[in-house]
Amino acid sequence: MLRYYHFDPSHVVPVEEIEVRSDLTFEEEPVQILDRDVKVLRRKSVPLVKVLWRNHGSEEATWEPEEAMRQQCPHLF
C-alpha cells in the first residue's frame, strides 16, 4: 500500500553542474586510470587501461586502448 511522503531536507540530492552545448552534447573528461590489463588476441596483444570519467562513478569506468589514451591524455600517465 502506498503512503504519503513526508518531506525531509536530508532527502534532497545535490545536482552537479554539467556544461551542455547547444546540440545537447558535453565533453567527457578522464580523471584517473584505475587499472591496467592486456587483452590477448590470436596474433597480438592489446594493452588496455580502465578509465574513470568525470561526472561518473567508479562502477561506470570503461576499458580503453592504452595508446589512444596516451595520445589523448598524456597527463594521466
VMD Tcl script that builds the backbone (N, CA, C; Angstrom):
set m [mol new atoms 231]
animate dup $m
set s [atomselect $m all]
$s set {name element resname resid chain x y z} {
  {N N MET 1 A 0.841 -1.171 0.000}
  {CA C MET 1 A 0.000 0.000 0.000}
  {C C MET 1 A 0.896 1.247 0.000}
  {N N LEU 2 A 0.569 2.216 -0.813}
  {CA C LEU 2 A 1.332 3.460 -0.868}
  {C C LEU 2 A 0.941 4.364 0.296}
  {N N ARG 3 A 1.919 5.080 0.793}
  {CA C ARG 3 A 1.678 6.022 1.883}
  {C C ARG 3 A 2.090 7.411 1.433}
  {N N TYR 4 A 1.641 8.402 2.128}
  {CA C TYR 4 A 2.016 9.775 1.816}
  {C C TYR 4 A 3.474 10.013 2.154}
  {N N TYR 5 A 4.140 10.805 1.331}
  {CA C TYR 5 A 5.544 11.126 1.555}
  {C C TYR 5 A 5.645 12.329 2.469}
  {N N HIS 6 A 6.485 12.239 3.481}
  {CA C HIS 6 A 6.738 13.352 4.381}
  {C C HIS 6 A 8.084 13.949 4.014}
  {N N PHE 7 A 8.087 15.200 3.617}
  {CA C PHE 7 A 9.302 15.867 3.164}
  {C C PHE 7 A 10.343 15.923 4.262}
  {N N ASP 8 A 11.590 15.616 3.866}
  {CA C ASP 8 A 12.717 15.697 4.782}
  {C C ASP 8 A 13.870 16.343 4.017}
  {N N PRO 9 A 14.425 17.466 4.491}
  {CA C PRO 9 A 15.504 18.152 3.759}
  {C C PRO 9 A 16.730 17.269 3.531}
  {N N SER 10 A 16.937 16.237 4.333}
  {CA C SER 10 A 18.094 15.363 4.126}
  {C C SER 10 A 17.916 14.459 2.904}
  {N N HIS 11 A 16.717 14.384 2.339}
  {CA C HIS 11 A 16.454 13.563 1.160}
  {C C HIS 11 A 16.814 14.273 -0.144}
  {N N VAL 12 A 17.139 15.550 -0.076}
  {CA C VAL 12 A 17.450 16.316 -1.286}
  {C C VAL 12 A 18.844 15.929 -1.773}
  {N N VAL 13 A 18.950 15.566 -3.063}
  {CA C VAL 13 A 20.219 15.150 -3.661}
  {C C VAL 13 A 20.816 16.328 -4.421}
  {N N PRO 14 A 22.069 16.713 -4.127}
  {CA C PRO 14 A 22.683 17.828 -4.859}
  {C C PRO 14 A 22.964 17.436 -6.307}
  {N N VAL 15 A 22.723 18.368 -7.204}
  {CA C VAL 15 A 22.930 18.126 -8.634}
  {C C VAL 15 A 24.216 18.832 -9.056}
  {N N GLU 16 A 25.083 18.079 -9.789}
  {CA C GLU 16 A 26.328 18.665 -10.276}
  {C C GLU 16 A 26.070 19.419 -11.574}
  {N N GLU 17 A 26.819 20.487 -11.760}
  {CA C GLU 17 A 26.690 21.276 -12.977}
  {C C GLU 17 A 27.449 20.593 -14.111}
  {N N ILE 18 A 26.812 20.409 -15.249}
  {CA C ILE 18 A 27.442 19.843 -16.440}
  {C C ILE 18 A 27.242 20.838 -17.573}
  {N N GLU 19 A 28.353 21.217 -18.211}
  {CA C GLU 19 A 28.247 22.138 -19.339}
  {C C GLU 19 A 27.707 21.395 -20.552}
  {N N VAL 20 A 26.570 21.846 -21.064}
  {CA C VAL 20 A 25.942 21.214 -22.216}
  {C C VAL 20 A 25.990 22.189 -23.378}
  {N N ARG 21 A 26.417 21.683 -24.534}
  {CA C ARG 21 A 26.491 22.520 -25.731}
  {C C ARG 21 A 25.106 22.703 -26.321}
  {N N SER 22 A 25.004 23.573 -27.310}
  {CA C SER 22 A 23.703 23.850 -27.924}
  {C C SER 22 A 23.124 22.622 -28.629}
  {N N ASP 23 A 23.987 21.693 -29.068}
  {CA C ASP 23 A 23.479 20.469 -29.706}
  {C C ASP 23 A 23.269 19.348 -28.678}
  {N N LEU 24 A 23.207 19.724 -27.390}
  {CA C LEU 24 A 22.931 18.835 -26.261}
  {C C LEU 24 A 23.982 17.746 -26.066}
  {N N THR 25 A 25.235 18.056 -26.363}
  {CA C THR 25 A 26.334 17.138 -26.085}
  {C C THR 25 A 27.265 17.781 -25.068}
  {N N PHE 26 A 28.092 16.973 -24.418}
  {CA C PHE 26 A 29.075 17.509 -23.497}
  {C C PHE 26 A 30.353 16.692 -23.621}
  {N N GLU 27 A 31.465 17.289 -23.251}
  {CA C GLU 27 A 32.766 16.655 -23.388}
  {C C GLU 27 A 33.071 15.822 -22.153}
  {N N GLU 28 A 33.374 14.551 -22.385}
  {CA C GLU 28 A 33.807 13.680 -21.292}
  {C C GLU 28 A 35.271 13.954 -21.012}
  {N N GLU 29 A 35.624 13.981 -19.758}
  {CA C GLU 29 A 36.999 14.258 -19.365}
  {C C GLU 29 A 37.490 13.136 -18.452}
  {N N PRO 30 A 38.566 12.445 -18.847}
  {CA C PRO 30 A 39.087 11.385 -17.988}
  {C C PRO 30 A 39.743 11.976 -16.748}
  {N N VAL 31 A 39.549 11.323 -15.625}
  {CA C VAL 31 A 40.050 11.823 -14.349}
  {C C VAL 31 A 41.236 11.000 -13.863}
  {N N GLN 32 A 41.132 9.674 -13.973}
  {CA C GLN 32 A 42.124 8.804 -13.354}
  {C C GLN 32 A 42.132 7.451 -14.061}
  {N N ILE 33 A 43.293 6.801 -14.044}
  {CA C ILE 33 A 43.406 5.437 -14.537}
  {C C ILE 33 A 43.322 4.513 -13.330}
  {N N LEU 34 A 42.357 3.589 -13.370}
  {CA C LEU 34 A 42.106 2.720 -12.229}
  {C C LEU 34 A 42.836 1.383 -12.313}
  {N N ASP 35 A 43.031 0.856 -13.539}
  {CA C ASP 35 A 43.600 -0.479 -13.673}
  {C C ASP 35 A 44.223 -0.625 -15.056}
  {N N ARG 36 A 45.070 -1.626 -15.206}
  {CA C ARG 36 A 45.691 -1.942 -16.492}
  {C C ARG 36 A 45.492 -3.426 -16.766}
  {N N ASP 37 A 45.395 -3.775 -18.065}
  {CA C ASP 37 A 45.230 -5.155 -18.461}
  {C C ASP 37 A 45.746 -5.308 -19.884}
  {N N VAL 38 A 45.995 -6.549 -20.287}
  {CA C VAL 38 A 46.418 -6.831 -21.655}
  {C C VAL 38 A 45.455 -7.858 -22.224}
  {N N LYS 39 A 44.764 -7.479 -23.297}
  {CA C LYS 39 A 43.844 -8.380 -23.978}
  {C C LYS 39 A 44.651 -9.140 -25.023}
  {N N VAL 40 A 44.707 -10.461 -24.893}
  {CA C VAL 40 A 45.490 -11.284 -25.808}
  {C C VAL 40 A 44.561 -11.841 -26.875}
  {N N LEU 41 A 44.859 -11.466 -28.130}
  {CA C LEU 41 A 44.135 -11.997 -29.275}
  {C C LEU 41 A 44.970 -13.128 -29.876}
  {N N ARG 42 A 44.610 -13.640 -31.029}
  {CA C ARG 42 A 45.357 -14.754 -31.611}
  {C C ARG 42 A 46.807 -14.401 -31.913}
  {N N ARG 43 A 47.023 -13.290 -32.595}
  {CA C ARG 43 A 48.375 -12.957 -33.034}
  {C C ARG 43 A 48.942 -11.684 -32.421}
  {N N LYS 44 A 48.173 -11.009 -31.598}
  {CA C LYS 44 A 48.704 -9.782 -30.987}
  {C C LYS 44 A 48.063 -9.546 -29.628}
  {N N SER 45 A 48.656 -8.666 -28.877}
  {CA C SER 45 A 48.112 -8.296 -27.573}
  {C C SER 45 A 47.837 -6.801 -27.562}
  {N N VAL 46 A 46.747 -6.427 -26.924}
  {CA C VAL 46 A 46.320 -5.029 -26.877}
  {C C VAL 46 A 46.344 -4.568 -25.424}
  {N N PRO 47 A 47.237 -3.622 -25.074}
  {CA C PRO 47 A 47.233 -3.091 -23.708}
  {C C PRO 47 A 46.027 -2.164 -23.498}
  {N N LEU 48 A 45.317 -2.371 -22.381}
  {CA C LEU 48 A 44.127 -1.586 -22.057}
  {C C LEU 48 A 44.298 -0.920 -20.698}
  {N N VAL 49 A 43.606 0.201 -20.513}
  {CA C VAL 49 A 43.553 0.870 -19.219}
  {C C VAL 49 A 42.084 1.115 -18.865}
  {N N LYS 50 A 41.773 0.995 -17.589}
  {CA C LYS 50 A 40.423 1.272 -17.113}
  {C C LYS 50 A 40.381 2.725 -16.678}
  {N N VAL 51 A 39.516 3.516 -17.320}
  {CA C VAL 51 A 39.494 4.970 -17.139}
  {C C VAL 51 A 38.252 5.398 -16.377}
  {N N LEU 52 A 38.480 6.203 -15.339}
  {CA C LEU 52 A 37.389 6.822 -14.592}
  {C C LEU 52 A 37.102 8.175 -15.225}
  {N N TRP 53 A 35.849 8.400 -15.616}
  {CA C TRP 53 A 35.462 9.641 -16.291}
  {C C TRP 53 A 34.811 10.594 -15.304}
  {N N ARG 54 A 34.974 11.899 -15.581}
  {CA C ARG 54 A 34.355 12.941 -14.755}
  {C C ARG 54 A 32.833 12.810 -14.843}
  {N N ASN 55 A 32.150 13.084 -13.776}
  {CA C ASN 55 A 30.685 13.008 -13.662}
  {C C ASN 55 A 30.158 11.579 -13.709}
  {N N HIS 56 A 31.025 10.566 -13.484}
  {CA C HIS 56 A 30.592 9.174 -13.441}
  {C C HIS 56 A 31.231 8.498 -12.235}
  {N N GLY 57 A 30.587 7.471 -11.741}
  {CA C GLY 57 A 31.132 6.716 -10.619}
  {C C GLY 57 A 32.128 5.667 -11.079}
  {N N SER 58 A 32.814 5.040 -10.130}
  {CA C SER 58 A 33.824 4.042 -10.480}
  {C C SER 58 A 33.204 2.803 -11.114}
  {N N GLU 59 A 31.939 2.529 -10.851}
  {CA C GLU 59 A 31.283 1.381 -11.477}
  {C C GLU 59 A 31.006 1.620 -12.960}
  {N N GLU 60 A 31.097 2.865 -13.421}
  {CA C GLU 60 A 30.879 3.191 -14.828}
  {C C GLU 60 A 32.184 3.442 -15.588}
  {N N ALA 61 A 33.315 3.072 -14.988}
  {CA C ALA 61 A 34.604 3.229 -15.663}
  {C C ALA 61 A 34.651 2.302 -16.874}
  {N N THR 62 A 35.386 2.712 -17.921}
  {CA C THR 62 A 35.438 1.938 -19.158}
  {C C THR 62 A 36.865 1.521 -19.488}
  {N N TRP 63 A 36.987 0.420 -20.206}
  {CA C TRP 63 A 38.284 -0.049 -20.692}
  {C C TRP 63 A 38.565 0.607 -22.028}
  {N N GLU 64 A 39.705 1.267 -22.136}
  {CA C GLU 64 A 40.104 1.976 -23.351}
  {C C GLU 64 A 41.499 1.503 -23.769}
  {N N PRO 65 A 41.828 1.559 -25.076}
  {CA C PRO 65 A 43.186 1.218 -25.506}
  {C C PRO 65 A 44.204 2.194 -24.906}
  {N N GLU 66 A 45.295 1.641 -24.381}
  {CA C GLU 66 A 46.285 2.466 -23.706}
  {C C GLU 66 A 46.916 3.489 -24.642}
  {N N GLU 67 A 47.228 3.094 -25.859}
  {CA C GLU 67 A 47.875 4.009 -26.802}
  {C C GLU 67 A 46.981 5.209 -27.125}
  {N N ALA 68 A 45.685 4.967 -27.305}
  {CA C ALA 68 A 44.753 6.068 -27.594}
  {C C ALA 68 A 44.669 7.032 -26.411}
  {N N MET 69 A 44.661 6.500 -25.197}
  {CA C MET 69 A 44.584 7.349 -24.017}
  {C C MET 69 A 45.899 8.121 -23.802}
  {N N ARG 70 A 47.034 7.514 -24.153}
  {CA C ARG 70 A 48.314 8.223 -24.042}
  {C C ARG 70 A 48.351 9.426 -24.975}
  {N N GLN 71 A 47.786 9.289 -26.169}
  {CA C GLN 71 A 47.750 10.401 -27.113}
  {C C GLN 71 A 46.745 11.460 -26.690}
  {N N GLN 72 A 45.592 11.027 -26.200}
  {CA C GLN 72 A 44.519 11.956 -25.826}
  {C C GLN 72 A 44.808 12.657 -24.504}
  {N N CYS 73 A 45.336 11.936 -23.526}
  {CA C CYS 73 A 45.525 12.474 -22.190}
  {C C CYS 73 A 46.869 12.034 -21.617}
  {N N PRO 74 A 47.968 12.617 -22.074}
  {CA C PRO 74 A 49.284 12.202 -21.561}
  {C C PRO 74 A 49.497 12.545 -20.086}
  {N N HIS 75 A 48.728 13.496 -19.546}
  {CA C HIS 75 A 48.903 13.881 -18.139}
  {C C HIS 75 A 48.478 12.786 -17.162}
  {N N LEU 76 A 47.757 11.773 -17.609}
  {CA C LEU 76 A 47.318 10.693 -16.735}
  {C C LEU 76 A 48.410 9.635 -16.523}
  {N N PHE 77 A 49.448 9.661 -17.366}
  {CA C PHE 77 A 50.490 8.629 -17.290}
  {C C PHE 77 A 51.727 9.101 -16.621}
}
mol reanalyze $m
mol bondsrecalc $m
mol representation Tube
mol addrep $m
